[in-house]
Amino acid sequence: MDIENRLPPDLLEFSQRIPSFAWNLIIIVSAILIGLITKFIITRLFRIYAERKDTDYSILRSIIVNLGPAVAYFIPLFLLNLFSPLMRMNKLYYQPLDKTIEILLTISFAGLLVRSVRILEDYIYHTYDLNKVDNLKERKVRTQIQFIRKIIVVTIIFLTVAIILLSFESMRKIGTGLLTGVGIGGIIVGFAAQNSLGNLLAGFQIAFTQPIRIDDVLVVEEEWGRVEEITLTYVVLKIWDERRLILPINYFIQKPFQNWTRTSADILGTVFLYMDHTVPVDAIREEFERLIVKSTLWDKRVKVVQVTDVREHTIEIRMLMSSSTSSNAFDLRCYIRENLITFIQKNFPGSLPRSRNEISNLGELEKYVQPTAGA
């Protein structure tokens, strides 16, 4: 390339004394070193400032963590793109090199944009913290931001690929030819990808109507768990025993399921005891109230003891109690159940469920019994 108009006279004279290969190598190494040094200085200054913060979250720390790797590639490529016209190289070789640098710079810039979205997501996650008892608003915002982030990332990748392809003259001609068949091709693709498109549209519907949210407690397919992840095509449910249930996202549009945290995390829990008819219900009620008042799992809203059914051999006693979360409700039910059973065993063992046979008139029975031989 001709660099006479791009360099000062002194530097031009110096460059002409150096072989072309060495000169080009100097430019490449200089661009990479300057880029890395610039990135190191910026990162170091941000890190020093971020370490002064007392809180766990820092916007500068988020920038360093998310943009650090992307900047390490972007700055050297950007400088190399600026310095490339200074190279002494045949046009036959320069054009492919320039095109390669341009493509790599485009990809690097796309990576920078994708990582920038993560910075915004970190800030929103910090602002809307899930570690609250009533985190309905936080779960709503997190569900939307996760879906929006995935859409933005897919859009950035799509546009990046489009820009790279359109930078080639031959690709533009191919694109023009494809446009003539877009009508028929669209119909064919629509039929072939109707399930995928249905999932995508279901994802939009879930993100904004929100029948489920991140960290919602669901009962799906007879499994209890929390929503761990919502993607464009499927939902990950973390089951209570650490298993993962993967469901297509349109499942939550087409089929019924239980959402225990749809409007709030508050929930009622029940404990059923099946006792003999002789059990003193008032004593059980007093012990229940003593136990539940002592427990920190109870949220002080509801505490009721009722006989809800009478059967042939037992009566059904229902304890109704409230808790702030479904996890606390489960632990509270176990606590009440265990202690009431222990209380009944110690104080009223005769009231435990049992089968009995009663004979009210032994004399009447003897008339119908034949004496056995030798009696």
Order of alpha helices (4+ residues) and beta strands (2+ residues): alpha-alpha-alpha-alpha-alpha-alpha-alpha-alpha-beta-beta-beta-beta-alpha-beta-beta-alpha-beta-beta-alpha-alpha
